[in-house]
Every structure is written in C-alpha cells, then in structure tokens.
Amino acid sequence: MKAELVLDARNGTGESPVWHAAEQALYWVDIPARTLNRWHASEGPAQWRGDEMIACIAPRAGQPGEWIAGMESGLFSLRPRTDGTLAATPLAPVAHAAPGMRFNDGRCDRQGRFWVGTMLMDMAAGARVGRLYSYAQGDDSATLRLDDLIVPNGLAFSPDGRTMYLSDSHPSVQAVWAFDYDADTGTPRNQRLFVDMQPLPGRPDGAAMDVDGCYWICGNDAGLVHRFTPDGRLDRSLAVPVKKPAMCAFGGPNLDTLFVTSIRPGGVDLSDQPLAGGVFALRPGVTGVPEPAFGG
C-alpha cells in the first residue's frame, strides 16, 4: 500500500491532525511554527499563526470555527482571523512542573472532555516531569490525572469509550498503556502495559482508533504506522516515505482515509526523505471513529 502525498507542508513538527466533518477538511498544527493549518481537497491549504506554540487541538461544540488547544502556558480557545492570525482566549493556565515545558499530545474523550499531556521541550534530558491533565466544559482549571511521564503521547479512546490509551515516546520508555475508563466521571483506572514498543520499529507517537477497536500509532524514526488489535497484537504496519511520522487521524467523507502528519528535522541531510514534514494519506481498508468535539 503506497502512501499518497496530500501536501508538501514541510512542517517542523506536524501534529494533531483532526478531520472536520462539517467542512470536509483536515486541520493540524505545526508546533514550532505556531500555526494552525487546514487542507481542503478543492480549496487547497490555509494557515493561521498564533503567539505561542500550538501542540494539539479539538473543535469546540456549538462554536463554529473555534478550537480548544494545548499550547505553551495553558489551554486556550482559538479562532482563525481573516488576516492569517489566531485570536487566543485563555481557558486554563497550568503551572508546569519545570521551566521550559509545553503541552504535547491531546484529544477529547467520547464525552467531550479534553485530555492533554505536558513535556519538557529538552527531550534529551529525559526528565520525568511530564503530566497528563483533563479539562471539561465549565471547569475553572485543568485537573492533574497522571505524572512521572517524560513525553506523554498516543492518547486515544476505544469506540465504546471504556478504554483509554496513553504512550510515552521517550527512547527510554517506548510503552503504550491501557486504562479502564469510567466515562461518567472521566477517571482512568487499572493502568497496564498494552504494548512494549522497545523491540518494535519506531517510537510510539500520535494515535488514532478504528471502528474495530484497533489502535493505530505512528512509529516515529521508522517511517511506519502500526495497527494493534484490542489485545495488543501487532496486526500490520504501513509505510510512509518519511522517517518521522508524528500522528495519524481518520478522515475523508467515509472516514476511510488515514491521514498522517510528519516531522522535518533541522540540521540533518534530508536527501533520502525530501518530503519530510509533509501530510500523507493511506487507504487501510478500515474506517475510523468520528472524533468528538470539546464540550459536545
């Protein structure tokens, strides 16, 4: 199965792809560029720039055109302006565990709560200061749920909303965990190892869920997207023409296209991966689960 180039975006760190069904458009962010990006099959690309790095996004229910975002200093509501900038309204500031941190991976559970992790930007330090928070419509602040993480990533929820998945991308960890998830209270319990990715190609990065309850996760550094069955068995691995796929999301009119964003590392020879930082599409033969909006 060959990956199709959607856009030669040249993103520094292309992350958090989200299919917006009402617009039939794909949104994602480029973290270091501080941009929210949009691609539509007939309208082409668009981009808006913010004042802080934007790590993850989810659409806001009942607020057309607005997004909730995890950024550097906290959670914000974002609205694109016609001049190519973003209007940012603070929702919940966060006191980070250490200087030099930002938000990283995030998404909504099936009830519309926003789950998001933080990390130290100096990944090489391997500092276990990363945290996982949840934030619900009407909350005054984000709720700390887990700590002792390095690079929290790979958030996903099973189709029935009763299992939560979380990974840690750091080379010293490379694990994916599963939790029993109480959808009524938004509480994860019974953390257990779902996949040990140390012996597998690629570090676990961003993830998506299909209708069969299988977990798709990017194998960063390996140029692969892996599919794991609900019992943690590696089912298949699909290739993309770049070394660092970052996150995947199902989209298209029938949710049967797997979009993949990627990273364009600086200071290295890219002659063997000239499309690094691009957005790609795969046709895996399965359909995805619609992503809930925040507060929906």
Buried (B, 14 or more C-beta within 10 A) or exposed (E): EEBEEBBEBBBBBBBBBBBBBEBBBBBBBBBBBBBBBBBEEEEEBBBBBBEBBBBBBBBBBEBEEBBBBBBBBBBBBBBBEEEEEBEBEEBBEBEBBEEEBBBBBBBBBBBBBBBBBBBBBEEEEEBBBBBBBBBBBEBEBBBBBBBEBBBBBBBBBBBEBEBBBBBBBBBEBBBBBBBEBEBEEBBBEEEEEBBEBEEBEBBBBBBBBBBEBBBBBBBBBBBBBBBBEBEBEEEBBBBBBBBBBBBBBBBBEEBBBBBBBBBBBEEEEBEEBEBBBBBBBBBBEBBBBBBBBBBB
